Amino acid sequence: MPAKRIEPGPGQESVWDYPRPPRLERVPERIRILFAGLTLADTAAAWRVLETSHPPTYYLPMADIAPGALLPAGGGSVCEWKGAALYHDVVLGGRRAPRVGWSYPRPRHPFEPIADHVAFYAGPMDACFVGDERAEAQPGGFYGGWMTSRIVGPVKGGPGSGGW
């Protein structure tokens, strides 16, 4: 744990109050992603995964992602909580971003609701929105959480956070 936890203000959440193992919950806000000047995804049916020290990771239904915008990227990884992940390239508007999305086709319990959903790294996108607020990428290049003004940390991913 970092030396100094930021106390959440009114309407904020601390990543240090999120559980381990992580919790899955519905997202009440609309989630939108723009890529190559186009709408890659737009949904009111997203889920978020909340895990200690991480900002939320958003999972969007494949049905609400632009048709044909996802291509298999090959390879995969395993999450100790969610199971085996597959990676996706985004191809839209004449642009391609490799391995910027991931999904769990057969997630472990209690993450079954995110089958047929995809999460995206915010950094390579033109913009990602939670409600009307533009989200920023979690620090570092490994984790895929989205930061908004409602989330306080410090969060894992930046320099010096490897041992958390």
C-alpha positions as CSV (number, residue, x, y, z in Angstrom):
1,M,0.0,0.0,0.0
2,P,1.3,3.5,-0.7
3,A,2.5,5.7,2.1
4,K,-0.4,8.2,1.8
5,R,-3.9,7.3,0.8
6,I,-6.0,10.2,-0.6
7,E,-9.3,10.6,1.3
8,P,-12.3,10.7,-1.0
9,G,-14.4,13.8,-0.9
10,P,-18.2,14.0,-1.5
11,G,-19.2,11.9,-4.5
12,Q,-15.8,10.3,-4.8
13,E,-14.5,6.7,-4.4
14,S,-11.1,5.6,-3.2
15,V,-9.4,2.8,-5.0
16,W,-8.3,1.7,-1.6
17,D,-11.9,0.9,-0.6
18,Y,-12.3,-1.5,-3.5
19,P,-12.1,-5.2,-2.6
20,R,-9.7,-7.9,-3.4
21,P,-10.8,-10.2,-5.0
22,P,-12.4,-7.6,-7.2
23,R,-16.1,-6.8,-7.4
24,L,-18.3,-6.6,-10.5
25,E,-21.1,-4.1,-10.7
26,R,-23.4,-2.5,-13.2
27,V,-22.6,1.0,-14.4
28,P,-25.4,3.5,-14.1
29,E,-23.9,6.0,-16.6
30,R,-23.6,5.9,-20.3
31,I,-20.2,4.8,-21.6
32,R,-18.9,6.0,-24.9
33,I,-15.6,5.5,-26.8
34,L,-14.5,7.5,-29.8
35,F,-11.7,6.2,-32.1
36,A,-10.6,7.6,-35.5
37,G,-13.2,10.4,-35.2
38,L,-16.0,7.8,-35.0
39,T,-18.1,6.1,-32.3
40,L,-16.4,2.8,-31.5
41,A,-18.9,2.0,-28.7
42,D,-21.9,3.6,-27.0
43,T,-23.8,1.8,-24.2
44,A,-26.0,2.1,-21.2
45,A,-25.4,-1.6,-20.3
46,A,-21.7,-1.7,-19.2
47,W,-20.2,-3.4,-16.2
48,R,-17.2,-2.2,-14.1
49,V,-14.7,-4.3,-12.2
50,L,-13.4,-2.7,-9.0
51,E,-10.1,-4.0,-7.5
52,T,-8.0,-2.6,-4.7
53,S,-5.5,0.1,-5.9
54,H,-7.0,0.2,-9.5
55,P,-9.5,2.6,-11.1
56,P,-12.5,0.9,-12.6
57,T,-12.2,-1.2,-15.7
58,Y,-15.3,-0.9,-17.9
59,Y,-16.7,-3.9,-19.9
60,L,-19.0,-3.0,-22.8
61,P,-21.4,-5.4,-24.6
62,M,-20.1,-6.5,-28.0
63,A,-23.6,-5.6,-29.3
64,D,-22.9,-2.0,-28.5
65,I,-19.5,-1.9,-30.3
66,A,-19.3,-0.7,-34.0
67,P,-19.8,-3.8,-36.2
68,G,-16.6,-5.1,-37.7
69,A,-14.4,-2.8,-35.5
70,L,-12.9,-5.7,-33.5
71,L,-10.4,-8.2,-35.0
72,P,-8.7,-11.1,-33.1
73,A,-5.2,-10.0,-32.0
74,G,-3.9,-13.5,-31.1
75,G,-2.4,-14.5,-27.9
76,G,-4.0,-14.1,-24.5
77,S,-3.5,-14.0,-20.8
78,V,-5.0,-15.3,-17.6
79,C,-6.5,-13.3,-14.7
80,E,-6.5,-15.2,-11.4
81,W,-10.1,-13.9,-10.9
82,K,-11.7,-13.7,-14.3
83,G,-10.0,-16.5,-16.2
84,A,-8.6,-16.6,-19.8
85,A,-8.6,-13.4,-21.8
86,L,-8.5,-12.8,-25.5
87,Y,-7.1,-9.6,-27.1
88,H,-8.6,-7.5,-29.9
89,D,-7.3,-5.0,-32.4
90,V,-9.6,-2.0,-33.1
91,V,-9.9,-1.2,-36.8
92,L,-12.2,1.8,-37.6
93,G,-12.1,4.9,-39.8
94,G,-8.9,3.8,-41.6
95,R,-7.0,3.4,-38.4
96,R,-5.8,0.3,-36.5
97,A,-4.8,0.0,-32.9
98,P,-3.3,-3.3,-31.9
99,R,-4.3,-5.2,-28.8
100,V,-6.3,-2.4,-27.2
101,G,-9.3,-4.4,-26.2
102,W,-9.7,-7.7,-24.2
103,S,-12.5,-10.0,-23.3
104,Y,-13.2,-13.1,-21.3
105,P,-15.3,-15.5,-23.4
106,R,-15.9,-17.9,-20.5
107,P,-15.2,-15.9,-17.3
108,R,-15.1,-17.5,-13.9
109,H,-17.7,-17.0,-11.2
110,P,-18.8,-14.4,-10.3
111,F,-17.7,-12.6,-13.5
112,E,-20.0,-14.5,-15.9
113,P,-22.0,-11.4,-16.8
114,I,-19.0,-9.9,-18.7
115,A,-19.0,-12.8,-21.2
116,D,-19.6,-11.2,-24.6
117,H,-18.2,-7.9,-23.3
118,V,-15.0,-6.1,-24.2
119,A,-12.8,-3.7,-22.1
120,F,-10.6,-1.1,-23.8
121,Y,-7.4,0.8,-22.9
122,A,-8.4,4.5,-22.7
123,G,-4.9,5.8,-23.9
124,P,-5.1,4.7,-27.6
125,M,-8.7,6.0,-28.0
126,D,-9.6,9.5,-29.1
127,A,-11.8,9.8,-26.0
128,C,-13.6,7.7,-23.5
129,F,-16.5,9.0,-21.5
130,V,-18.2,7.9,-18.2
131,G,-21.4,9.8,-18.4
132,D,-20.4,13.2,-19.7
133,E,-17.0,13.1,-18.1
134,R,-13.9,12.3,-20.2
135,A,-11.9,9.6,-18.6
136,E,-8.1,9.3,-18.6
137,A,-6.0,6.2,-18.8
138,Q,-4.7,4.5,-15.7
139,P,-1.0,5.4,-15.3
140,G,1.5,3.0,-16.9
141,G,0.8,0.8,-19.9
142,F,-0.2,-2.5,-18.3
143,Y,-3.5,-1.9,-16.5
144,G,-6.7,-0.8,-18.2
145,G,-8.6,1.2,-15.7
146,W,-10.2,4.6,-16.4
147,M,-9.6,7.6,-14.2
148,T,-12.3,10.2,-13.6
149,S,-12.7,13.0,-11.1
150,R,-14.8,10.6,-8.9
151,I,-11.8,8.3,-8.4
152,V,-9.0,9.0,-5.9
153,G,-5.9,7.0,-5.2
154,P,-3.0,6.9,-5.5
155,V,-3.5,4.2,-8.2
156,K,-1.3,1.3,-9.2
157,G,0.5,1.6,-12.5
158,G,2.7,4.7,-12.1
159,P,6.3,4.9,-11.1
160,G,7.0,3.3,-7.7
161,S,3.7,1.4,-7.5
162,G,5.1,-2.0,-8.5
163,G,5.1,-3.4,-5.0
164,W,1.6,-2.5,-4.0
